């Protein structure tokens, strides 16, 4: 048996391998450079091009590009009319923004537990948490796998509730052959550097509703419009605009939009490579009964953003913290996605307590995210598998 690096043995690799990394090529650099010497650095034509391309890729009728994924969620909640006294159901296994967007609007986040096999929000738990105050469900495509959209839409629309799909992880994913972004009432994307495509930062909201689209445009840019059909007073001239509501400066720049346009050209290539890596991980880890491999629903053709390694503590003499440290010693840098949102002190101060979602809490205690990105080589992937097997072998009960 190999000696673990954490115990003085030789690591599986000499250099650190990180859990996520962007891929930038010459086409990306050229696209950004062209904008830098153009007339528009922001509020220009590249933003419109980006929105059109997102519609083409996903099949959605409308897209509104914004500064980041959190802004996308906030603007979506504003367009949904969420306010004080309302409730918004979401999952605890997500980045805080999926719940914070309700707080930004004065509403109360309500956490529904996850399916222990897929890690996505459980529709039956959503249904159990609906009250007369529920205004929307923010369902997160965790790791990139689409949520059970048909069932969630049915549950929501029966009660007059909007379904906001947090697709921060799922650009490129299809559900029953349709692109994520074209199915829910609104879908939000994030373009942070560890995501499948990046603008450095950036986000977008997609919808098929013209009414929601007009609201999204308004709230993205200070609540200001130049459309005479929306104005409450007669225009004074071509310079005239009106602030109709309290919005925010959530605009994306043409610099970011240009990078994203170039990145989206590579989305099929990125998606295919991620699927290859996931398949290789799955095949290796299914051979180890000490591990649990995330299940996927047949409806989701997934472009995976994260790969979750989940240990079975009852079969190992090591806990997640120990496994994490051992992986790091082998020069495989993992991460954990996510700490349940209501564990955060701010949420504790609001009265949320641990024990609320047992399946989510159990997942958190057993999982870590392995390296997954386009530029991983076959040797890199083999090193990750080698490190996992080495630790499992050392701590098998």
Phi, psi and omega per residue, in radians:
X1 nan 2.374 3.126
X2 -1.189 2.475 3.058
X3 -1.386 2.331 -3.139
X4 -1.185 2.533 3.111
X5 -1.078 -0.583 -3.129
X6 -1.167 -0.326 3.112
X7 -1.857 0.253 3.087
X8 1.835 -0.024 3.117
X9 -1.379 3.139 -3.137
X10 -1.479 2.275 3.096
X11 -1.089 2.743 -3.141
X12 -1.191 -0.343 3.103
X13 -2.578 2.746 -3.081
X14 -1.461 -0.652 -3.093
X15 -1.766 2.708 3.126
X16 -1.222 2.420 3.040
X17 -2.031 2.052 -3.035
X18 -1.572 2.806 -2.990
X19 -1.295 -0.408 -3.133
X20 -2.621 2.631 3.105
X21 -2.859 2.437 3.092
X22 -1.269 2.757 3.044
X23 -2.098 2.030 -3.130
X24 -2.117 2.221 3.109
X25 -2.048 -3.076 -3.077
X26 -1.101 -0.582 3.112
X27 -1.094 -0.673 3.097
X28 -1.124 -0.800 -3.126
X29 -1.091 -0.741 3.138
X30 -1.135 -0.713 -3.133
X31 -1.071 -0.756 3.127
X32 -1.207 -0.721 -3.120
X33 -1.062 -0.671 3.133
X34 -1.103 -0.684 3.124
X35 -1.193 -0.653 -3.095
X36 -1.086 -0.446 3.120
X37 -1.870 0.210 3.114
X38 -1.606 -3.110 -3.136
X39 -1.355 -0.374 -3.028
X40 -2.115 2.144 2.971
X41 -1.746 -0.376 3.085
X42 -2.651 2.825 -3.130
X43 0.977 0.556 -3.078
X44 -2.001 -2.890 -2.991
X45 -1.231 -0.413 -3.103
X46 -1.150 -0.506 3.130
X47 -1.170 -0.765 3.085
X48 -1.096 -0.722 3.100
X49 -1.062 -0.743 3.127
X50 -1.078 -0.803 -3.121
X51 -1.101 -0.686 3.098
X52 -1.138 -0.687 -3.123
X53 -1.187 -0.682 3.092
X54 -1.077 -0.660 3.083
X55 -1.154 -0.720 3.128
X56 -1.094 -0.746 -3.077
X57 -1.221 -0.715 -3.018
X58 -1.647 -0.471 -3.035
X59 1.592 0.048 3.101
X60 -1.273 2.690 3.130
X61 -1.364 -0.616 -3.050
X62 -2.351 2.551 3.046
X63 -2.417 2.455 3.085
X64 -2.219 1.973 -3.135
X65 -1.446 2.445 -3.118
X66 -2.386 -3.114 -2.957
X67 -1.269 -0.483 3.131
X68 -2.918 3.052 -3.105
X69 -1.166 -0.588 3.105
X70 -1.154 -0.744 3.078
X71 -1.051 -0.677 3.123
X72 -1.049 -0.784 3.121
X73 -1.130 -0.740 -3.132
X74 -1.094 -0.835 -3.123
X75 -1.121 -0.649 3.102
X76 -1.089 -0.753 3.118
X77 -1.142 -0.658 3.086
X78 -1.121 -0.773 3.137
X79 -1.112 -0.531 3.109
X80 -1.314 -0.110 3.121
X81 1.342 0.405 -3.122
X82 -1.278 2.345 -3.108
X83 -2.657 -2.917 -3.105
X84 -1.005 2.364 3.133
X85 1.581 -0.199 3.125
X86 -1.513 2.807 3.044
X87 -2.120 2.511 3.115
X88 -2.235 2.105 -3.125
X89 -1.535 2.326 3.075
X90 -2.606 -3.141 -3.140
X91 -1.652 2.604 3.045
X92 -1.414 -0.304 -3.127
X93 -1.602 1.444 -3.082
X94 -2.952 2.946 2.977
X95 -1.228 2.633 -3.003
X96 -0.961 -0.473 -3.070
X97 -1.039 -0.501 -3.120
X98 -1.135 -0.449 3.062
X99 -1.760 -0.641 -3.119
X100 -1.011 -0.547 -3.112
X101 -1.053 -0.520 3.050
X102 -1.241 -0.758 3.120
X103 -1.064 -0.691 3.135
X104 -0.973 -0.545 -3.089
X105 -1.659 0.072 -3.140
X106 1.493 0.136 -3.112
X107 -1.640 3.030 -3.114
X108 -1.871 2.124 3.004
X109 -1.252 2.415 3.073
X110 -2.139 2.187 -3.039
X111 -1.689 2.181 3.071
X112 -1.878 2.482 -3.033
X113 -1.252 2.949 -3.055
X114 -1.752 2.847 2.928
X115 -1.327 2.153 -3.047
X116 -1.195 -0.202 -3.141
X117 -1.690 -0.672 -3.107
X118 -1.721 -0.388 -3.113
X119 1.323 -0.024 3.056
X120 -1.481 2.848 3.133
X121 -0.990 2.414 -3.085
X122 -1.534 2.042 -3.125
X123 -0.963 -0.608 3.131
X124 -1.151 -0.595 3.100
X125 -1.283 -0.563 3.035
X126 -1.058 -0.854 -3.106
X127 -1.038 -0.700 -3.128
X128 -1.139 -0.454 -3.062
X129 -1.697 -0.005 3.127
X130 -1.284 2.328 3.050
X131 -2.241 -3.141 3.088
X132 -1.139 -0.307 -3.120
X133 -1.576 -0.140 -3.086
X134 -1.187 2.176 -3.119
X135 -1.899 -0.490 -3.097
X136 -2.772 2.802 2.971
X137 -2.065 2.222 3.025
X138 -1.821 1.769 -3.059
X139 -1.779 2.156 -3.023
X140 -1.675 2.234 3.035
X141 -1.379 1.327 -3.019
X142 -1.129 2.286 -3.075
X143 1.237 -0.091 -3.090
X144 1.950 -0.243 3.107
X145 -1.294 2.256 3.132
X146 -1.102 2.463 3.009
X147 -1.185 2.993 3.136
X148 -1.339 1.424 -2.937
X149 -1.123 -0.742 -3.121
X150 -1.025 -0.838 -3.087
X151 -1.181 -0.732 -3.129
X152 -1.166 -0.709 3.097
X153 -1.099 -0.709 3.118
X154 -1.090 -0.801 3.129
X155 -1.075 -0.790 -3.082
X156 -1.197 -0.849 -3.022
X157 -1.251 -0.430 3.030
X158 -1.098 -0.508 -3.089
X159 -1.870 0.122 -3.140
X160 1.227 0.552 -3.106
X161 -1.852 2.477 3.099
X162 -1.478 2.474 3.030
X163 -1.784 2.010 3.045
X164 -1.813 2.014 3.138
X165 -1.588 2.023 3.062
X166 -1.437 1.688 -3.102
X167 -1.722 0.545 -3.136
X168 -0.968 -0.508 -3.114
X169 -1.708 -0.149 -2.769
X170 -2.093 0.355 3.038
X171 -1.025 2.275 -3.108
X172 1.694 -0.269 3.104
X173 -1.325 2.537 3.063
X174 -2.093 2.557 3.078
X175 -2.120 2.004 -3.065
X176 0.934 0.647 3.079
X177 1.503 -0.126 3.138
X178 -1.795 2.466 -3.105
X179 -1.157 2.389 2.963
X180 -1.027 2.282 -3.037
X181 2.077 -0.348 -3.081
X182 -1.932 0.130 -2.961
X183 -2.029 -0.950 -3.127
X184 -1.202 2.938 3.103
X185 -1.044 -0.724 2.992
X186 -2.526 2.539 3.074
X187 -2.253 2.331 3.129
X188 -1.915 2.528 3.068
X189 -2.111 2.739 3.032
X190 -2.203 2.492 -3.122
X191 -2.167 0.697 3.036
X192 -1.116 2.712 -3.069
X193 -1.006 -0.450 3.124
X194 -1.484 -0.096 3.114
X195 -1.335 3.035 -3.055
X196 -1.071 -0.743 2.993
X197 -2.184 2.630 -3.062
X198 -2.367 2.616 2.961
X199 -2.024 0.310 -2.953
X200 1.537 -1.028 2.848
X201 -2.468 -2.984 3.140
X202 2.238 2.776 3.111
X203 -2.773 3.106 3.116
X204 -2.791 2.697 3.008
X205 -2.135 2.296 3.131
X206 -2.063 2.530 -3.125
X207 -2.750 2.796 3.017
X208 -1.808 0.014 -3.083
X209 -1.702 2.100 3.099
X210 -1.120 -0.638 3.139
X211 -1.097 -0.816 3.107
X212 -1.154 -0.654 3.130
X213 -1.013 -0.807 -3.138
X214 -1.095 -0.652 3.112
X215 -1.212 -0.694 3.124
X216 -1.072 -0.760 3.096
X217 -1.046 -0.706 -3.100
X218 -1.161 -0.865 -3.052
X219 -1.276 -0.374 3.077
X220 -1.153 -0.532 -2.967
X221 -2.255 1.163 2.968
X222 1.179 0.102 -3.037
X223 1.332 0.326 -3.046
X224 -1.752 2.452 3.071
X225 -2.318 2.642 2.975
X226 -1.974 0.094 3.140
X227 -1.427 2.043 -3.078
X228 -1.070 -0.532 -3.109
X229 -1.147 -0.352 -3.130
X230 -1.732 -0.205 -3.019
X231 -1.300 2.643 -3.139
X232 -1.662 -0.262 3.134
X233 -2.228 2.825 3.120
X234 -1.220 2.426 -3.115
X235 -1.163 2.450 3.074
X236 -1.484 -0.296 -3.084
X237 2.797 -3.089 -3.058
X238 -1.120 -0.284 3.126
X239 -1.491 -0.164 -2.905
X240 -1.333 2.463 3.015
X241 -2.574 2.858 3.107
X242 -2.302 2.475 2.984
X243 -1.632 1.918 -3.048
X244 -1.582 -0.413 -3.103
X245 -2.717 3.001 3.128
X246 -1.491 1.819 3.106
X247 -1.918 -2.859 -3.068
X248 -2.366 2.859 3.004
X249 -1.579 1.496 -3.137
X250 -1.944 0.476 -3.092
X251 -1.292 2.539 3.011
X252 -1.604 2.745 3.132
X253 -1.629 2.825 3.044
X254 -1.175 -0.474 3.092
X255 -1.089 -0.858 3.108
X256 -1.133 -0.724 -3.117
X257 -1.092 -0.689 3.128
X258 -1.115 -0.751 3.102
X259 -1.090 -0.753 -3.130
X260 -1.143 -0.677 3.093
X261 -1.034 -0.744 3.108
X262 -1.179 -0.715 3.123
X263 -1.121 -0.691 -3.120
X264 -1.141 -0.449 3.031
X265 -1.069 -0.480 -3.087
X266 -1.700 0.040 -3.085
X267 -0.966 -0.779 3.105
X268 -1.043 -0.680 3.124
X269 -1.175 -0.771 3.106
X270 -1.071 -0.786 -3.095
X271 -1.083 -0.796 -3.105
X272 -1.097 -0.754 -3.132
X273 -1.147 -0.729 3.117
X274 -1.079 -0.695 3.108
X275 -1.115 -0.676 3.116
X276 -1.094 -0.751 -3.125
X277 -1.169 -0.772 3.120
X278 -1.038 -0.760 3.132
X279 -1.057 -0.727 -3.133
X280 -1.174 -0.747 3.069
X281 -1.056 -0.859 -3.095
X282 -1.008 -0.802 -3.111
X283 -1.071 -0.675 -3.136
X284 -1.252 -0.798 -3.004
X285 -1.372 -0.376 3.049
X286 -1.176 -0.315 3.104
X287 -1.414 -0.114 -3.077
X288 -1.982 1.827 -3.114
X289 -1.142 -0.172 3.107
X290 -1.381 -0.091 -3.098
X291 -2.114 2.718 3.062
X292 -2.037 2.220 3.119
X293 -1.684 2.247 3.135
X294 -0.963 2.317 3.100
X295 -1.559 2.658 3.096
X296 -2.106 2.474 3.063
X297 -1.288 2.538 -3.079
X298 -1.115 -0.388 -3.108
X299 -1.260 -0.350 -3.028
X300 -1.728 2.030 2.960
X301 -1.652 1.693 -2.811
X302 -1.656 2.255 2.830
X303 -1.634 1.868 -2.967
X304 -1.428 2.233 3.042
X305 -1.525 -0.686 -3.121
X306 -2.173 2.566 2.955
X307 -1.989 2.061 -3.092
X308 -1.660 2.111 2.961
X309 -1.659 2.118 -3.137
X310 -2.067 2.148 -3.134
X311 -1.555 2.731 3.015
X312 -1.843 1.698 -3.049
X313 -0.995 -0.501 -3.120
X314 -1.222 -0.234 -3.138
X315 -1.919 0.054 -3.077
X316 -2.323 2.583 3.048
X317 -1.655 0.735 3.128
X318 -2.696 2.517 3.089
X319 -1.703 3.133 -3.094
X320 -1.038 -0.745 -3.128
X321 -1.064 -0.727 3.115
X322 -1.167 -0.727 3.123
X323 -1.105 -0.751 3.134
X324 -1.029 -0.826 -3.135
X325 -1.126 -0.687 3.134
X326 -1.147 -0.677 3.081
X327 -1.100 -0.751 -3.141
X328 -1.077 -0.686 3.128
X329 -1.135 -0.479 3.080
X330 -1.438 0.084 -3.130
X331 1.247 0.457 2.976
X332 -1.896 1.876 -3.071
X333 -1.562 2.000 -3.136
X334 -1.746 -3.127 3.017
X335 -2.507 3.088 3.089
X336 -2.221 2.186 3.139
X337 -2.283 1.883 0.011
X338 -2.381 2.866 2.898
X339 -1.189 2.216 3.133
X340 -0.875 2.321 -3.009
X341 -0.966 -0.688 -3.055
X342 -1.345 -0.021 2.963
X343 -1.301 -0.331 -3.067
X344 -1.166 2.439 -3.114
X345 -0.913 -0.683 -3.137
X346 -1.032 -0.714 3.134
X347 -1.284 -0.617 3.043
X348 -1.056 -0.704 3.125
X349 -1.160 -0.418 3.089
X350 -1.451 -0.101 3.070
X351 1.885 0.011 3.107
X352 -1.310 2.454 -3.080
X353 -2.179 2.668 3.076
X354 -1.164 2.671 -3.057
X355 1.730 -0.071 -3.065
X356 -1.165 -0.716 -3.097
X357 -2.296 1.536 -3.017
X358 -1.013 -0.708 -3.118
X359 -1.162 -0.690 3.113
X360 -1.134 -0.710 -3.123
X361 -1.195 -0.645 3.099
X362 -1.164 -0.754 3.091
X363 -1.004 -0.823 -3.121
X364 -0.983 -0.676 -3.072
X365 -1.300 -0.205 -2.999
X366 -2.096 -0.047 -2.943
X367 -2.099 2.765 2.994
X368 -2.642 2.754 -3.114
X369 -1.728 2.226 3.117
X370 -1.570 2.828 3.083
X371 -0.978 2.300 3.097
X372 -2.690 1.864 3.053
X373 -2.876 2.870 -2.965
X374 -0.978 -0.749 -2.971
X375 -1.476 0.095 3.017
X376 -1.065 2.296 3.080
X377 -1.493 2.927 3.069
X378 -1.064 -0.637 3.093
X379 -1.114 -0.707 3.095
X380 -1.044 -0.839 -3.126
X381 -1.084 -0.740 3.097
X382 -1.071 -0.652 3.118
X383 -1.124 -0.701 3.115
X384 -1.089 -0.859 3.138
X385 -1.062 -0.734 3.120
X386 -1.023 -0.801 -3.119
X387 -1.107 -0.774 3.135
X388 -1.073 -0.837 -3.124
X389 -1.085 -0.693 -3.135
X390 -1.053 -0.741 -3.119
X391 -1.290 -0.738 3.104
X392 -1.040 -0.798 3.132
X393 -1.036 -0.680 -3.081
X394 -1.256 -0.507 -3.012
X395 -2.033 0.201 3.130
X396 -1.104 2.354 3.111
X397 -1.305 nan nan
